[in-house]
Amino acid sequence: MSDPKFTSGPWHAHFDDRADEWTARLPRVKGAAGQVFMCEIAGPDDSREANAHLIAAAPELYEACRIALEYWHSDHPNDTVAGEEARAKIEAALAKAEGRK
């Protein structure tokens, strides 16, 4: 599997009261202050927050799926440590995507 080309996380869903908009943001790198604006979430008002959380969780969801597939395709599918790591990554990524984290 090739290395992904997307911007790695952690991304964060962010609501800007002044602009009345949801965005997905990434902390700045190399010591700069603030956050890097990644994307503005457009669409119906009742789905913008959920979409921002889902976009922000995308890197974690990708990683959780990758780990789970490695576990299930391994020679040791009953390895409880690897299975628990996969389960924990999936649960954390879903919680972030659902706005619970």
Buried (B, 14 or more C-beta within 10 A) or exposed (E): EEEEEEEEBEBBBBEEEEEEBBBBBBEEEEEEEEBEEBBEBEEEEEEBBBBBBBBBBBBBBBBBBBBBEEBEEEEEEEEEEBBEBBBEBBEBBBBBBEBEB
